[in-house]
Amino acid sequence: MADWISVLLLILCGVVLIIIELVFVPGTTVLGILGLVSMVGGVVIAFTNYGKVTGFWILAGTVAFSVLALVYSLRAGTWQRFALKSKIEGRVNEDEKLDLKVGMQGKLISDLRPMGTAEFQDKLYEVQTNGNYLESGGDVEIINLSENKIVVKPI
């Protein structure tokens, strides 16, 4: 009885490891190799303890079970409950700074350490200093605009 349990557990663990390799951790091959070794070990134990006829039946069952498990696991929608469904809608100063000019003044909404949020013309922007710490509530002036960076200094 213990030998049957060993055979079934080795084969089941092997299939699970191969599915984990293919679906969750692609490209590592460690789990896939461990899964294959586990499945082969289960089939070898079956051949050794139960003879050729039973061993071939277990081999055929292992192949069929593996194929069915892989097909089921790779179907669209099988893993949807594990998938991340939220989207990141936030943006960082993308094309919004067209109204900003060097020399404009605004108010700090958050502390700058050295990055934070400031308000210019009733809009919030992510700004940074040249390495200084500035507390929220202070007034700042834009000293540089480049790509997605707005560099400010205290007034």
C-alpha positions as CSV (number, residue, x, y, z in Angstrom):
1,M,0.0,0.0,0.0
2,A,2.8,2.4,0.8
3,D,4.4,1.8,-2.5
4,W,1.2,2.9,-4.4
5,I,1.0,6.0,-2.3
6,S,4.7,6.8,-3.1
7,V,4.2,6.2,-6.8
8,L,1.1,8.4,-6.9
9,L,2.6,11.2,-4.8
10,L,5.8,11.3,-6.9
11,I,3.8,11.5,-10.2
12,L,1.4,14.1,-8.8
13,C,4.2,16.2,-7.4
14,G,6.0,16.0,-10.7
15,V,3.0,17.2,-12.6
16,V,2.4,20.0,-10.2
17,L,6.1,21.1,-10.4
18,I,6.0,21.1,-14.2
19,I,2.8,23.2,-14.2
20,I,4.3,25.7,-11.7
21,E,7.3,25.9,-14.0
22,L,5.3,26.6,-17.1
23,V,2.7,28.9,-15.7
24,F,4.1,30.8,-12.7
25,V,7.9,30.7,-13.0
26,P,8.8,30.4,-16.7
27,G,12.4,30.3,-17.7
28,T,14.0,28.9,-14.5
29,T,13.9,25.2,-15.6
30,V,14.8,24.1,-12.0
31,L,11.2,23.2,-11.1
32,G,10.6,21.6,-14.5
33,I,13.6,19.3,-14.0
34,L,12.6,18.4,-10.5
35,G,9.1,17.7,-11.7
36,L,10.4,15.5,-14.5
37,V,12.7,13.6,-12.1
38,S,9.8,13.1,-9.7
39,M,7.5,11.7,-12.4
40,V,10.2,9.4,-13.8
41,G,11.0,8.3,-10.2
42,G,7.4,7.3,-9.7
43,V,7.2,5.4,-12.9
44,V,10.5,3.6,-12.2
45,I,9.2,2.6,-8.8
46,A,6.1,1.2,-10.4
47,F,8.1,-0.8,-12.9
48,T,10.4,-2.1,-10.2
49,N,7.7,-3.1,-7.7
50,Y,4.8,-4.1,-9.9
51,G,6.3,-5.5,-13.1
52,K,6.2,-4.5,-16.8
53,V,2.5,-4.6,-17.4
54,T,1.5,-2.5,-14.4
55,G,4.5,-0.2,-15.1
56,F,3.4,0.4,-18.6
57,W,-0.2,1.2,-17.5
58,I,1.1,3.6,-14.9
59,L,3.4,5.2,-17.6
60,A,0.4,5.6,-19.9
61,G,-1.7,7.0,-17.1
62,T,1.1,9.4,-16.2
63,V,1.5,10.7,-19.8
64,A,-2.3,11.1,-20.2
65,F,-2.7,12.8,-16.8
66,S,0.2,15.1,-17.5
67,V,-1.1,16.1,-20.9
68,L,-4.6,16.8,-19.6
69,A,-3.3,18.8,-16.6
70,L,-1.1,20.9,-18.9
71,V,-3.9,21.5,-21.4
72,Y,-6.2,22.5,-18.6
73,S,-3.7,24.7,-16.9
74,L,-2.7,26.6,-20.1
75,R,-6.3,27.3,-21.1
76,A,-7.3,30.9,-21.0
77,G,-9.1,31.9,-17.9
78,T,-7.9,29.0,-15.7
79,W,-5.6,31.3,-13.6
80,Q,-7.7,34.5,-13.8
81,R,-8.4,34.5,-10.0
82,F,-4.6,34.8,-9.5
83,A,-4.1,37.5,-12.1
84,L,-3.7,41.2,-11.2
85,K,-6.7,43.0,-12.5
86,S,-6.0,46.6,-11.4
87,K,-4.5,49.2,-13.7
88,I,-2.1,51.9,-12.9
89,E,-3.8,55.1,-14.1
90,G,-1.3,57.6,-12.6
91,R,1.0,59.7,-14.7
92,V,4.1,61.7,-13.9
93,N,4.2,65.1,-15.5
94,E,3.5,63.7,-19.0
95,D,2.9,66.6,-21.4
96,E,1.2,68.6,-18.6
97,K,4.1,70.9,-18.1
98,L,3.6,72.8,-21.3
99,D,1.9,75.6,-19.3
100,L,4.9,75.8,-17.0
101,K,7.8,78.1,-17.5
102,V,11.1,78.7,-15.7
103,G,10.5,81.4,-13.0
104,M,6.9,80.4,-12.2
105,Q,6.1,80.3,-8.5
106,G,4.0,77.7,-6.7
107,K,3.3,76.2,-3.3
108,L,4.6,72.9,-1.8
109,I,1.9,70.4,-1.1
110,S,4.3,67.7,0.4
111,D,7.8,67.7,1.8
112,L,10.5,67.5,-0.9
113,R,13.1,64.9,0.1
114,P,14.3,65.7,-2.6
115,M,11.1,64.9,-4.6
116,G,7.5,65.7,-3.7
117,T,4.4,67.5,-4.9
118,A,3.9,71.2,-5.6
119,E,1.0,73.2,-7.0
120,F,1.3,75.5,-9.9
121,Q,-1.8,77.2,-11.5
122,D,-4.2,75.0,-9.5
123,K,-2.6,71.8,-10.8
124,L,-0.4,69.3,-8.9
125,Y,3.0,68.4,-10.3
126,E,5.8,66.1,-9.1
127,V,8.8,68.3,-8.5
128,Q,12.3,67.9,-7.2
129,T,15.1,70.0,-5.6
130,N,18.8,69.9,-6.2
131,G,19.1,67.7,-3.1
132,N,17.7,70.0,-0.5
133,Y,15.0,69.1,2.0
134,L,12.0,71.5,1.9
135,E,9.0,71.3,4.2
136,S,5.5,71.4,2.8
137,G,3.6,74.7,2.7
138,G,6.6,76.7,1.5
139,D,6.8,78.7,-1.7
140,V,9.0,77.5,-4.6
141,E,10.2,78.7,-8.0
142,I,10.8,76.6,-11.1
143,I,14.5,76.8,-12.0
144,N,14.7,74.1,-14.7
145,L,12.3,72.1,-16.9
146,S,13.7,69.1,-18.7
147,E,12.0,66.0,-20.0
148,N,9.7,64.8,-17.1
149,K,11.6,66.8,-14.4
150,I,10.6,70.0,-12.8
151,V,13.4,71.3,-10.6
152,V,12.5,74.0,-8.0
153,K,14.2,76.1,-5.4
154,P,12.7,77.7,-2.3
155,I,11.7,81.4,-2.4
